[in-house]
Amino acid sequence: MTSSLGVIGVVGAGAMGAGIAQVAAVHGHRVVLADAMPASLVRARQGHEKAMAREVEKGRLSRDAADAVLGRLDYVDGVGPAQLARFADCSVVIEAIIEQLEAKRSLLQGLETVVSPTTILASNTSSLSIAALAGACRDKARVVGVHFFNPAPVMPLVEIIPAISTSADVADRARALASSWKKVTVLASDTPGFLVNRVARPFYGEALRLHEEGAADMATIDWAMKTVGGFRMGPFELMDFIGHDVNFAVTRSVFDGMFYDPRYRPSIQQQRLVDAGFLGRKSGRGFYEYGEGGVAPAPLQDHALGQGIVDRVLAMLVNEAVEAVHLQLASVHDVELAMTTGVNYPKGLLAWGDELDPATVLGRLQALHDETGDDRYRPSVRLRRVVAAGGSLLDPRRW
């Protein structure tokens, strides 16, 4: 598949686009990488050179092999008509530009005028509708979502998202390409947030709600999710790491796309951080302060409190995973695979729900719903059915 697909185009040389370009070049493709900002191209080139030097230093590539990878990367300054013409020979073009619908639609329209009729036009969007992006093109069947996770050279998961208009052949080719790059692929439905970003919303949203209610401070919630729950990062430090401009935008996109379902309601607290420009690590301040003078707050290491925090967040996560399968957003297998490889959860959420006992998960959600009256805690009808049948969340035959 690698040789038959030939040249890969990537538009957008930020962290995601540069990472995708590196993956393609490492796997033998000639890559055309373009960006409207010259500084982004400079950073991308420097990043590629640094990455290859690291591979040589660690003995994973010879110097000649690393130089060959760098030699396959063609950097294009600008995305005007003349620059887009450089993508004419590409078999696949992946856009990874700013997360704005009209900007992406305009780019896809421009690309369609220069590439061949068989070229796949893919979007790395994390939450925008693939159908809405494809709607800008004459040949909507060639447009597909191919969502990598950051950093693309390291993270194994790629979500393949066919729109209602995407041809089965295009989706299959996109999935085969990602697999040839040694990526783990899952098939996700073209719904807000796709699979990982939708199922993961409670990890952030419920942690924010716990803090807003005064149940615990941020450091304690982070400590609980890591030490008691086994997650690699706590929700507040992870939001700071991702960047609040990005994390909040995804939450808002899912909330808007789901017609204001309270399960996905954004936090005013996070909105205020974005308003103030406190975007996390990249700005020096988010929920925590970074750099000189930044002092990490000490958590209250109370195991009973920590267990209560984990139980509440986990009940919401399991419920969301059950709902994803119930609504046919993805298969049981792909939901489990996506959450363990895409966001490094310590266990698949459906397996975790079985371990806790679905009846226990249901009881926690019902108690929260009864106490607060908030529809964000409504249990999935499928969770109710599994509990009533005494079945397993992992066994679709009982669903």
C-alpha positions in Angstrom: 0.0 0.0 0.0 2.9 2.4 0.8 4.4 2.2 -2.7 1.1 2.3 -4.5 -0.1 5.4 -2.7 3.2 7.3 -3.6 3.5 10.9 -2.7 1.7 12.2 0.5 0.7 15.8 0.9 0.2 17.5 4.2 -1.1 21.1 4.5 -0.4 22.7 7.9 3.1 22.4 9.4 2.1 22.8 13.1 2.7 20.1 15.6 0.2 17.7 14.1 1.0 18.3 10.4 4.7 18.2 10.9 4.3 14.9 12.9 2.1 13.3 10.2 4.7 14.4 7.5 7.4 12.8 9.6 5.5 9.5 9.9 4.9 9.3 6.1 8.5 10.1 5.3 9.9 7.5 7.7 7.7 5.0 6.0 9.2 5.7 2.6 6.9 8.3 1.1 8.0 11.5 -0.6 6.1 14.2 1.3 5.0 17.7 0.3 4.4 19.8 3.4 3.0 23.3 3.1 2.0 26.1 5.5 0.9 29.7 5.1 3.3 30.7 7.9 7.0 30.6 7.0 7.9 30.3 10.7 5.9 27.1 11.0 7.8 25.6 8.2 11.1 26.5 9.8 10.0 25.0 13.1 8.8 21.8 11.3 12.1 21.4 9.4 14.1 21.9 12.7 11.8 19.4 14.4 12.4 16.8 11.7 16.1 17.3 11.8 16.1 17.0 15.6 13.9 13.9 15.5 16.2 12.2 13.0 19.3 13.1 15.0 17.7 11.5 18.0 16.9 8.4 16.1 20.6 8.2 15.0 21.8 8.8 18.5 19.7 6.1 19.9 20.8 3.6 17.2 17.3 3.2 15.7 18.4 4.6 12.3 21.7 4.9 10.5 22.9 8.4 9.5 22.3 7.5 5.8 18.7 6.3 6.6 18.0 9.5 8.6 19.3 11.7 5.8 17.1 9.7 3.3 14.0 10.5 5.5 14.9 14.2 5.5 15.5 14.1 1.8 12.0 12.9 1.2 10.5 16.0 2.8 9.6 18.9 0.5 8.7 22.1 2.3 6.4 24.6 0.5 6.0 28.1 1.7 2.4 29.2 1.2 -0.9 27.7 0.4 -2.0 29.9 -2.6 -2.9 28.5 -6.0 0.8 28.3 -7.1 1.8 26.4 -4.0 -1.2 24.1 -4.0 -0.2 23.0 -7.6 2.8 21.3 -5.9 0.3 18.7 -4.6 -0.8 17.6 -8.1 1.1 14.3 -7.9 -0.1 13.3 -4.4 -2.2 10.2 -3.9 -3.4 11.4 -0.5 -3.5 15.0 0.9 -4.1 15.4 4.6 -5.1 18.8 5.9 -4.0 19.7 9.4 -4.7 23.5 9.5 -6.5 25.6 12.0 -9.6 24.0 13.5 -12.1 26.3 11.6 -14.7 24.8 9.3 -14.6 27.5 6.6 -10.8 27.6 6.4 -10.7 23.8 5.9 -13.6 23.8 3.4 -11.8 26.5 1.3 -8.6 24.5 1.4 -10.2 21.3 0.2 -11.9 23.2 -2.6 -8.6 24.5 -3.7 -6.9 21.1 -3.5 -9.6 19.5 -5.5 -8.8 21.7 -8.5 -5.2 20.5 -8.7 -5.1 16.8 -7.6 -6.1 13.8 -9.6 -9.7 12.4 -9.6 -8.4 9.4 -7.5 -6.6 11.5 -4.8 -7.9 11.0 -1.3 -8.6 14.3 0.5 -8.3 13.6 4.3 -8.8 15.8 7.3 -7.0 15.5 10.6 -9.8 17.5 12.3 -10.4 16.4 15.9 -14.1 17.4 16.1 -15.5 19.0 12.9 -18.0 17.2 10.8 -16.4 15.3 7.9 -19.7 15.6 6.0 -19.6 19.4 6.3 -16.0 19.4 5.1 -16.9 17.1 2.2 -19.8 19.3 1.3 -17.3 21.9 -0.1 -16.1 19.4 -2.8 -17.6 18.4 -6.1 -16.5 14.8 -5.4 -17.6 14.3 -1.8 -16.9 10.6 -1.9 -13.1 11.2 -1.8 -13.1 13.1 1.6 -12.5 11.2 4.8 -11.4 11.9 8.4 -8.0 10.6 9.4 -7.5 11.7 12.9 -4.0 11.3 14.4 -3.2 12.0 18.1 -0.4 14.2 19.3 2.5 13.6 18.9 1.7 11.8 15.7 5.1 9.9 15.4 4.6 8.5 18.9 0.9 8.0 19.5 -0.3 4.7 17.9 -4.0 5.4 17.3 -5.6 6.8 14.2 -9.3 7.3 13.9 -10.7 6.7 10.4 -14.0 8.7 10.1 -16.0 8.2 6.9 -18.7 10.7 6.3 -22.1 9.8 5.0 -20.8 10.7 1.6 -17.4 8.9 1.8 -17.0 5.9 -0.5 -16.2 2.6 1.2 -13.1 2.3 -1.0 -11.7 5.6 0.2 -12.2 4.7 3.8 -10.6 1.3 3.2 -7.6 2.9 1.5 -7.2 5.5 4.2 -7.2 2.8 6.9 -4.8 0.6 4.9 -2.4 3.6 4.6 -2.4 4.3 8.3 -1.9 0.6 9.1 1.1 0.5 6.7 2.5 3.3 8.9 2.3 0.8 11.9 -0.6 2.7 13.4 -3.5 1.2 15.3 -6.8 2.1 13.5 -10.4 2.3 14.6 -13.4 3.1 12.6 -15.5 5.9 14.1 -18.8 7.5 13.2 -18.9 11.1 11.9 -20.5 12.5 15.1 -19.3 15.4 17.3 -15.9 14.5 18.8 -15.8 11.2 16.8 -14.9 8.4 19.3 -12.0 9.3 21.6 -12.8 13.0 22.1 -16.4 12.2 22.8 -15.9 9.3 25.2 -13.1 11.2 27.0 -15.2 14.4 27.7 -16.2 13.3 31.3 -12.5 12.9 32.3 -12.3 16.7 32.0 -15.9 17.7 32.5 -16.6 15.8 35.7 -13.2 16.8 37.2 -14.1 20.4 36.6 -17.5 19.9 38.1 -16.0 18.3 41.2 -13.7 21.3 41.6 -16.5 23.8 41.1 -18.6 22.1 43.7 -15.7 22.3 46.2 -15.4 18.6 46.6 -11.6 18.8 46.2 -8.9 21.1 44.9 -7.3 20.6 41.6 -4.1 19.0 42.9 -6.1 16.5 45.0 -8.3 15.5 42.0 -5.2 15.1 39.8 -3.5 13.0 42.6 -6.6 10.8 42.9 -7.0 10.1 39.2 -3.3 9.1 39.0 -2.6 7.4 42.3 -6.0 5.8 42.9 -7.3 5.6 39.4 -4.1 4.7 37.6 -4.3 7.3 34.9 -1.0 8.7 33.6 -1.9 12.3 34.1 -4.6 14.0 36.1 -7.3 15.9 34.3 -6.1 19.4 35.3 -2.5 18.8 34.4 -3.6 17.2 31.2 -5.8 20.1 30.2 -2.8 22.4 30.9 -0.6 20.2 28.7 -3.1 20.0 25.8 -3.8 23.8 26.0 -7.1 25.3 27.1 -7.7 26.9 23.7 -7.6 23.4 22.1 -9.3 21.4 24.9 -12.1 23.9 25.4 -12.7 24.3 21.7 -13.2 20.5 21.4 -15.6 20.5 24.4 -17.5 23.4 22.9 -17.7 21.7 19.5 -19.0 18.5 21.0 -21.6 20.4 23.1 -22.8 22.5 20.1 -22.8 19.5 17.8 -24.9 17.5 20.3 -27.5 20.2 20.4 -26.5 21.2 24.0 -26.8 17.8 25.6 -25.9 18.5 29.3 -23.5 15.5 29.3 -21.1 17.7 27.3 -21.7 21.1 28.9 -18.5 23.2 29.0 -17.1 24.8 32.1 -17.2 28.5 32.7 -14.1 28.1 34.8 -12.2 26.8 31.7 -13.8 29.5 29.5 -12.4 32.2 31.8 -8.9 30.7 31.4 -9.2 31.0 27.7 -10.5 34.5 28.0 -7.5 35.5 30.1 -5.0 33.8 27.8 -4.0 31.4 30.5 -3.7 28.5 28.1 -1.6 26.1 30.1 2.0 25.1 29.8 2.5 26.9 26.5 1.5 30.3 28.0 3.2 29.7 31.4 -0.1 29.5 33.3 -3.3 27.5 33.2 -4.8 25.8 36.2 -1.2 25.7 37.5 1.7 28.1 37.1 4.8 27.1 35.3 8.3 28.4 34.9 10.2 30.4 37.5 8.2 31.0 40.7 5.6 28.3 39.8 5.0 26.1 42.9 3.2 22.8 42.5 0.3 22.7 45.1 0.3 19.8 47.5 -2.7 17.4 47.2 -4.7 16.2 50.1 -3.7 12.5 50.0 -6.9 11.1 51.5 -7.5 7.7 50.0 -11.2 7.6 50.8 -11.7 11.1 49.2 -9.6 10.0 46.2 -11.6 6.8 45.7 -14.8 8.8 45.7 -13.4 11.2 43.1 -12.3 8.2 40.9 -15.6 6.4 41.3 -17.6 9.5 40.1 -15.4 10.3 37.1 -15.2 6.6 36.1 -18.9 6.1 36.3 -19.3 8.9 33.8 -16.6 7.5 31.5 -18.0 4.0 31.5 -21.5 5.4 30.8 -20.1 7.4 27.8 -18.4 4.3 26.4 -21.6 2.3 26.7 -23.5 5.0 25.0 -21.0 5.1 22.2 -21.6 1.4 21.4 -25.3 1.8 21.9 -25.5 4.5 19.3 -23.2 2.5 16.9 -20.5 5.1 17.0 -18.0 2.3 17.1 -17.7 -1.4 17.9 -17.0 -2.8 21.4 -13.6 -3.7 20.2 -12.8 -0.3 18.8 -14.1 1.6 21.8 -11.8 -0.4 24.1 -8.8 -0.1 21.7 -9.4 3.6 21.1 -9.3 4.6 24.8 -6.3 2.5 25.7 -4.2 3.5 22.7 -5.5 7.0 22.0 -5.5 8.5 25.5 -3.6 5.8 27.3 -6.3 4.8 29.8 -5.1 2.1 32.1 -8.0 -0.2 31.1 -10.7 -0.4 28.4 -13.8 1.4 29.9 -16.2 -1.4 29.1 -13.9 -4.0 30.8 -13.4 -1.6 33.7 -17.2 -1.3 34.0 -17.5 -5.1 34.1 -14.8 -5.2 36.8 -16.6 -2.6 38.9 -20.0 -4.4 38.1 -22.4 -2.6 35.8 -25.0 -2.5 38.6 -22.5 -0.5 40.7 -21.9 2.0 37.9 -25.6 2.3 37.3 -26.2 2.9 41.0 -23.6 5.7 41.2 -25.1 7.5 38.2 -28.7 7.2 39.5 -27.6 8.6 42.9 -25.9 11.6 41.2 -29.0 12.1 39.0 -31.4 11.9 42.0 -29.2 14.2 44.1 -28.6 16.9 41.5 -31.5 16.6 39.1 -28.9 17.2 36.3 -29.5 15.3 33.1 -25.7 15.0 32.6 -25.9 12.0 34.9 -28.7 10.1 33.1 -27.6 6.4 32.6 -27.4 5.0 29.2 -30.5 2.9 28.3 -28.0 0.2 27.3 -26.4 0.2 30.7 -29.8 -0.3 32.3 -30.5 -3.2 29.9 -27.2 -4.9 30.7 -27.8 -4.6 34.4 -31.4 -6.0 34.0 -30.1 -8.9 32.0 -27.2 -9.6 34.3 -24.8 -9.4 31.3 -21.4 -8.1 30.4 -20.6 -4.8 28.9 -18.1 -6.5 26.7 -20.5 -9.0 25.2 -22.5 -7.4 22.4 -24.7 -10.5 22.1 -26.3 -9.4 25.4 -26.8 -5.9 24.1 
